[in-house]
Amino acid sequence: MPKHTMTRREMLQLSATAATALTLPAFAEAAQSTPLENLYAQLLQTWCDGLLEHQSNNTDPALRGALLCPACGIIHGRCGDAVYPLLRQAHATGKSKYLEAALLVHEWSEQQVSRADGSWINDVTLSSWQGITVFHAIALAEALHHHGSVLDTATRQRWTDRLTRAAKFLDTFISIETGNINYPVTASHCFAACARVLNEPHYLERARTLAHASMVYFTENNLLFGEGHPQTAITAKKCRPVDLGYNVEESLPALANYAILANDQPVLEKTVAALRSHLEFMLPDGSWDNSWGSRNYKWTWWGSRTSDGCHPAFILLADHDPRFREAAHRNLELMAACTHRNVLYGGPHYFEHGDKPCIHHTFTHAKALAAVLDSKAPTTPPSPRLTIPRDEPYTIKSFPEIATHLAAVGPWRATITGYDFEYIERVQSGGGGAGGGGHASGGAISVLYHQQLGPILTASMTEYQMIEISNQQVHLDKPHMCLTPRIELAGKPTCTSLSDFESTSVLKIEFAGKVPNISFDIKGRLLTASHHAPAIGEAPYHLIYNLNQANVEIKATAEASPEAQLQFILPVISSSTESIIQPDRKTIQIKKPSGTLTIRTDATKGFSPIPAERTFNLVPGFETIPLTIPMQPGKPIEIFLEAI
């Protein structure tokens, strides 16, 4: 079918078309206002209003209808996905502005990123990747199925024909080996949705084939792997390529949707089991602990940059585990807290730090809210509210497939990782180049969370890189640095305790009565981000973490030549609104909204002078106070963190 090219005159007539379509009887009968006490409906309306505020009304067909990104200064090619939440909002409110916006953004997509073979590409110029056809086809299929009645007959037929072309393209394009595992897994939902709209049983069979092929991509702990290449890689530590963000926000929701559409009980049971396992990584504030993930360069604290959101999976399957609805609501509350000026920001401190919001977050995650609302599933939080795994002081849970431990003692929650699958090196250099700069390893504390004070420490990329140039932001001209606590050896390049994939970890748990003390004994080598030893020779390090009811203790030692410049860097999460008190050179107190965090050290020189300005990292979006403690080769230092 030849592609329809809309003239400028036709583009300008879209507003009138929208107004006409809204008078259709089918729409008038179906339009209902969703109660505002429903946070899902509230937030969806907020985000859709934000999308309208960023939609171009330029009369040039190359621009009109596109969503302009204030953070990236570009038009993200996938913005056409917004057709689904916008059409839903038109249907729910009866307001023509949402229908007009949906028509315009779809037409922009057809003009700029649609291809003759039925695919859509990721960007107008930056990426010609066609795999994203999966996501746009789902958006179009769900829009047509749930809200096609608001469209006039000609538009509905044109969109259905376009979906037909997309499904035909994907039929020959997608296999279980295509891209990272999120693509074939999400294609199971896509084909099932296409089968429903197009009445094509073949696509339901394609969906079933992909879904069942993915069943062997789960570890013994039911973590989905395949987020990296090769998908089935096994590292020296026997780790798999796993990314929590993509799993909970894209792949598992897709499997949930497929299983429901296809009434596939085996896939449903596996998805429920996987959701329970992945729920282990939700922190009490509703954030996702992807501090160790293979693709954590997209980590946003509430999820991941360009995926859709965890809510469809956890809401649709909440009948199988009531904690799922609790988890979904906590995450939604966190997203609401990160929403400013009608759009979703990329982390808790983006807004106050002055970083702009990438519009990608809003139009993708709006799809998830639309899907939840269209499911008609209960969305109010459980009453009474329920606990999730990391609410409980369970002592320790270990996941050898990612070389990561989750510790929980008293009010402290910690993640310790030695994960050795490196996505960046393999993607950028085919597995044999310099690489580096990805997730932390080496036995790092990648998350430290306190039940009263909230997040205290976090990991980021070891060196921030634009791995996906159109899907990541650039730091402002302000201080920024790696946020992961570490020993650092000065030099060009710098060597740290974050990059040794061969580091060892010994876990020990002792009890004083019923109160546990968890100890991690870490040994490794200070290396560059690309895993090379320093020019001055080998520099082994030794870290001991002790976690108990009262405090967290870090002991650090590094061996190096006498002239080596060593320091321990401890970036403590703290917004610029929090006050800092330093009673003496070895003690620092940070006044937080719900209490005081005290950090002490026994190091001879105490803390180096505290910078006047907070530092920041886009991953996962926190401001921090970059505390620095000078070290001497061979001499241990101790650091204590406690809450008052």
Secondary structure, DSSP 4 states (H G I P E B T S, - for coil): -PPPPPPHHHHHTHHHHHHHHTT-HHHHHH--PPPTT-HHHHHHHHHHHHHHHTB---SSTTTTTPBBPTTTSSB-GGGGGGHHHHHHHHHHH--HHHHHHHHHHHHHHHHHTB-TTS-B-S-SSS----TTHHHHHHHHHHHHHHHGGGS-HHHHHHHHHHHHHHHHHHHHH--TTSSSTHHHHHHHHHHHHHHHHHT-HHHHHHHHHHHHHGGGSB-TT--B--SSSSTT---TT------HHHIIIIIHHHHHHHHHHHT-HHHHHHHHHHHHHHHTTB-TTS-B--TT-TTGGGB-SSSBSSS--SHHHHHHTGGG-THHHHHHHHHHHHHHHTEETTEE-SSTTHHHHTPPPPHHHHHHHHHHHHHHHHHT---SPPSS----GGGS--EEEEEGGGTEEEEEETTEEEEEE-----HHHHHHHTTSS----SS--TTEEEEEEETTTEEEEE---SS---SSTTTS----SS-B---S-EEEE-SSS-EETT--TT-EEEEEEEEETTEEEEEEEEEEE-B-TTS---TT---EEEEEEEE-SSEEEEEEEE---TT--EEEEEEEE--TTSEEEEEETTEEEEEETTEEEEEEE--TT-PPPPPSS-EEETTTTEEEEEEEEEE-TT--EEEEEEE-
